[in-house]
Amino acid sequence: MKADVFHVPTFINSRAVGGTQYAIVIMCGLVMFLDGFDTQTISYVVPVLAKEWGIPRALFGPIFSSALVGLMIGYLVISPLSDRIGHRRLILSSTIIFGLLTLVTTFAGDVSHLIVLRLLTGIALGSAIPSAVAITTEFSPKRLRASFVLAIYCGFSLGFVVAGAAAASLLPAFGWRSLLWLGAAAPIGLAVVIFGYLPESIDFQIRTKVSGTRIWQTLKRLDPSLAVAPSSTFSTDVEESRGAISSLFQADRAIGTVVLWVVFGLNLALFYGFQSWLPTVLHGAGYPPTIAATTTSITTVGGIVAAFVVGPAMDRLGPYGSLATLYLVGVFFVIMMGYAVHSSTSLMLIVAFCAGFCISGGQKSVIALAAIFYPAAIRSTGVGWALGVGRLGGIGGPLLIGLLVSLGMGVKLLFVAAALPMLVCAILIAFIGRRYRKRDTGEMIQGFHPQFEPE
């Protein structure tokens, strides 16, 4: 007798969101939090170490960039392994390793050791992030996928904020190692929670032919009232091979993959360019350091608020049109920053918030778009490579703005130049929207049998 087919995506889409799904969002958001906290913590630690160890300012750059290079390696090389060993396993192991390496960093004795350890911690963290995005997406109903992915990326921004507060309270009293102790304890504690509560990807379980009982147990966590026939065969939308890099260019995905990589790079270039150079531009315009710091911070706040606006818009109105509109609006506000700098402080803060809403919000949103664009079997690989390739833009953006500043470009023209990447992003997202919208909306959902409804 032929077994009945239980279509997992239809099951998830047809249910109200439950406690397990919210727990997944929180746990994955905390993984993102670790990224933001670690990235910002080192910016407070290094100046203190410079005095203690006598580190010249020329070595600040290699220390800062070592973790970013590690993140890129983790995104490109390690994260695709999650499609073979499972998202949960990779998130768990990477979080533990990240915590242990951060702890070991407190024993670093010189700059070379510090750089190597920062590189390795970056690799560990970069390995976990694409899997966190992938597993969040898989357990989210289609109507809320973009919202949930943007929600977990708020963790990154919150990590920035908490790192600043922790540095202000811990550094004067306990020294630079205290920040790293906190940075080590947090992932190890999170790993305990992940071990106990984070489910493994259902798609991974199906592809690796895990027993139906184990899959049923995972589904029961989403809906305890579920009654599944013992003879059921479980299926997902896409039956694909494991996440090889070449799969990102198969099944009519090549153009979309390349466009996503370009958009990731341009958006990250502008994001890091803003974060790096805005304080300098404001200082040159005569603003005190407190106003420069507040203005830069408020761009991050704008990105957090964007997650709660753009995510629902992507889910309800469509991801391509919503994101293209966000980038187009961003062109206006980035240009306006050039004029607001020489206006009142209140107007500048408002414009900075709106620019951050579009820039930082755009970065979160394009990650959500990548998670939607790729099927479950290659989602971690797709997101990881988009983040990794895009990181090149994050490295190049501040350098390019520095070149323009050194050439004597005026503030207004500088922000006009900075708005060009947003315009290109808007055009590219609109282009792939026209190309792929029909394919995405036309995907047929497999039958979901009534005998699998809750009793």
N, C-alpha and C positions, 0 to 999 in steps of 0.2 A: 504494500500500500504506500503510495507516495505521501511523503511528509508535507504538512502545511508549511507555507512560507510566512515567517513573521518579519515584516519590514520595519526595521528599527527606527529610521528617520521619521516615518509616518507616526509611529508610536510616540516619539519625543515631541513632534509637532502638534499632536492632538491633545496633549496633556497640559494642565496648568503647571507652572514652574513650582517645584517643591523645594524642601529644605536641602536635599542633597545637591541640587543644582546651584542654589545660592552658596552653599559651602564650597563648591568647586570654584565659583567666581571669587570668593574671598581668599581661598588658598592660592589660587593663581595670581590674584592681585597682590598678595604678599610676596610672591616670587618677584613680581615687578618692583615692589617696594624695595627689595634688597638691591636691585640694580640702581635705583635712584639714590638710595642711602649710601651705597658704596661709592658711586661716582662722585657725590658731593663731599663725602667724608674725607677722601684723600686730598681734596682742595684745601681743607682746614688743617690736615695733618702735616702736609709738606712744609708750609712756612715755619711751623714749630720745629720740625726736624732740621730745617735749614740752619737754624740757630744752634741747635744741639750738636749737629754733626758737621757744621761748616760747609753745607752744600751750596755751591755757586748757583745763581739763578739760571745759568745755561742748562743745568741738569733738570730743572723743573719740568720742561717739556717732555723728555723721555720718560720720566716717572708718571706724568699724567697720561701720556699716550699709550703706555705699556698695557694698561687694562683695556683700553679701547681696541688695541690690536688683538688682545686676547679674546675680547667679545667677538670680533670679526672671525677669528679662527673657530670659535665655538659655534657661531651661526653657520659657517660654511662647511666645516669638516665634521663636527661632532653631532650637531642637531639632526642631520639626516638619519643617524643611527636609530633615532626613536621610532622610525617607521619599521625597523627590524626588531628592536628589543622592547618596544612599548614606551608610550609617553610617561606613564607613571614611574617606571623604573628609572628612566633617564632624569626626570625631574627630581626624584628622591636622591639618587646617587650624586647628581650634580650639586644639589643643595647641601648635602653633607660635606662633599669635597670642598665646596666654596667656603663653608664655615670653618673647616679645619685649616685650610690655607690662610684664611684671615687670622686665625689664632696663631699660626706659625709666624705670620708677618710681624707679630709683636716681638719676636726674638731676632728680627733682622738686625744685622750689625753694620751693614754698609749699603751704599746706593745700589751696587750691582745685585746684591741679594734682594733688595726691595723691588727692583725692576723685574727680576725673574719671578718673584712671588706675585707681583701685581699682574704679570702676564698670565700666570697659571690661574689665578682667581678669576680673571676675565674670561678665560676659556671655559671654566666650570659654569660661570653664570650665563655665558652666551649659549651654552649647550641646553640649558633648561628653558630659556624664554620662548623659543618657537614651540616647544611642546606644551607650555602653559597656554599659549594662544590656541594651539590645535585642540587641546582637550576641552578648553572652554567652549570653543566653537562647536565641537561634536555633541556636547551635552546640552547645548542651547537650542530651543525651538527656533525654527527659521525666522519667525516674526521678531525675535529678540537677539539674534546673533551679533549684529553690529553693536547694539547697545551694550551687550555683555563684554565684548572685546574692548570697547572703549572704556568700560568701567574698570576692567583689570589694569588698563594702562594708566588710570588715575593713580594707581599705586606707585608708579614711577615718580610722578610729580610730588606725591605726598612724601616719598622717600627723601626728596630734595629738602622739603620743608622741615621734616623731623631731624635730618642730619644737621641743619643749621641750629635748631634748638638744642640738640644734644651737644654740639660743639661749644655753644655758649655756656652751658652749665657744667660740662665735664672737663673741658680742656684746662681752664684756670685752676681747678681743684685737684685733678688727678693726672693730668698730662696726656700726651698724644696716644699712649697705649690704651687708655680707657675707652676711646672711641672705637678702636679695633676690637677690644674685648666685647663691647656691645654689638659690633658688626659681626662677630663670630658667634655669639650666643643666640642672636636672632635666627640665623638660618638653621642652626642645629635644633633649636626649639621648634622651628617650622617643620623640619624634617620629621620630627616625632608625630606632629599632627598629620602630615602628608601620609606617613606610613599607616596611620590608623584610619584615615577617612577618605583619602583620594582614590576613586575607582580607576581601574585601567580602562583604556579606550576600548569601547565595544567593537569598533571597526577592526582594531588590532586583534582582539580575541577571535573575531569571526575569520579573519584572514589567516591566523595561525592555528585555526581548527581547535580552539579550546573547547572543552566539553560544554554541551548545551546547558548543563546544570549551572556552571559558573556564569555563563552569560545571563541566564535567567535570574541568578542571584543579584547581578549588577542591575538588571532592569527592575527588580523588586525594590531596590533602593530608591529608584525614581518614583515608583508607584507601588506601595506595599499591598494594594488590593489586587494586583495583577495576577491573573490565572493563566498559565501558559500550558498548552498541551505538550506532553513529554516528547511527542514525535516531531515537534516543530523544527524547521530549518530556518536559521536566522540569516537575514540579508541586509545589505546597505545599498545606497544609491549606485555606487560605482564599484565594480569588481575589477581592481587593477593590481598590477604588480607592485612590489614594494617601491619606496620612494627614491629611485635612482634620479640623478640630476637630469638625465636625458628626458625623463618623463615630464619635466616642466615645459618641454618644447613639443610634446606630442599631443594628439587629439585636438588640434587647432588652438593650442595654448601659446604658441611661440610668440606671436605678436603681443598678446596680453602680458606675457612674462617680461619681455623686453621693456614694454611701456611701464610696467610696475617698477622695474629696477630703476628706470630713469626718474620716475616720479619720487621714489624713495630717496634717491641721491640728491635731487634738487631740493626736496623738502628738508632733508637733514642738513644740507649745506646752509640753507637759510636759517634753520633752527639754531644750529651751533654758531653761525655767524652772528645772529642776534644776541645770543647769550654771551658770546665772547666780547663783542665790540660795542654793544649798546652802552655799557658803563663808561667806556673811553670816550665815545661820541658825546655823551651827556656831560662828562667832566670838561671836555673841550669847549662845550657851549656855556660853561660857567656854573653848572649845577653842583651843589655840595654832594659829597659821597653818599649821604643818607638818601637823598632824592634819587640818585643814580641806582642805588641798591633796591629801593622801593619800586622804581619803574621797571627794572629788570625782573624783579620777583613777580610783579603783577602780570607780566606776560605769561608766566607759568600758571597763575591763577586762572587767566583767561582760557588756557588749554584744558584745565580741569572742568571748568564750566561748560566748555564746548562738548565734552563727552556726554553730558546729559541733554544736550540739544541735538547734536549732529547724529548721535547713535540712533535715537528714535526716528529721526528724519530718514536715515539710510534704510531702516527697517520698514518704514511705512510708505515712503515716497520713492524709494529706489536708491541703491548705493551710488551709482554713477552720477546721476543728476545732482544728488545732494552734495557729493564731494566736489564736483566741478563748480557748483555754485559757491561753495565755501571758499575755494581757491580764487574764484573771480572776485568775490567780496574782499578777499585778502589783498588783492592787487591794490584796491583803493586805500585800505587802511595802512599798508606799508608805505605807500607814497605819502599819505597824510602825515606819517611820522616825521618826515623831513620838514614839514611846515610846523607841526606841533612842538618840535624841539625849541623853536624860537617863539613860542606862544606862552600861554599861562601854564603853570604846573598842573592845574586840575585838568585842563584840556589834554595835556600830554599824557597824563595817567589814563584818561579815558581811551585815547587813541591807542596807547600801548596795550591796554587790556584787550581791545578789539583786534589789534594785530596779533597778539598772542593767541587769542581765540581761534584765529584762522591758521596761524603757523603751527603752533603746538597741537591745536585741534585737528589740523590737517594731517599731521604726522600720526596721530592716534587713529584717525579715520582710514588712512591708506593701509594701515596694518589690518584693520577690520576688513577692508575690501579684499586684501590678499587672502585672508582666512576664508572669505566667502568664495573667492574666485577658484581656489584649488579644491579638488575633492579630498575626502578624508584620508585616503591612502597615501597622498603625497603632500598633505597640508603642512606638516612640520618642515619638510624639505623646502616647499615653496616659500613659506614665511621666513625661514632661516636664511635662504639665499637672498631674498629681497632685502632683509635687514643687513646682511653681510655686505652685499654689493652697494647698498645705499650708504653704508658706513664710509665708503670712499668719499661721498659727497660731504659727510660730516667732517672729514679731515680736511677736504679742500676748501670748504666754504669760508672758514675763518682766514685761511691763507689768502684767498682771493680778495676778500674785503680788506685785509691788511695791505695788499698790493695797491688797491684803489685809494686807500687812505694815504699811502706813501707817495702816490702820484699827485696828491693834492686835490683830489676830488672833493667838491663841496658837499655839505650835509644833504641838501635837497636832492642833488643829482645822485648821491650815494644811495639814498633810499629808493629813488626811481630805478636804479640799477638792481637793487635788491628785490624789487617787485617783479622783475622780469621772470624769475623762476616760477613764481606763483601763476603768472599768465600762461607759461608753457605747461605747467601742471594741469591747469583748467582745461586747456585745449586737448591735452593727451587723454585725460580722464573722459572727457566728452567723446573723444574718438573711439576709445575701447568700449564706451557705453553703447554707442551705436552698433558696434560690431558684435558685442556679446550679449546685449540685453535680451534679444530674441531667443538666443540659445539658453540663457539662464532661466527665463520665465517659461520657456517651452518644455523644460525637462518634465517628463511624466513621472509621477510618483507611483511606485509599485503598489499593488493591492494590499490593503490592511484588513485582515479577516475579522469579522465581528466576534468570532469565538475568543479573540484575545482581548476583548474589552473587559474591564474590571467587573467582578461579580457584584 
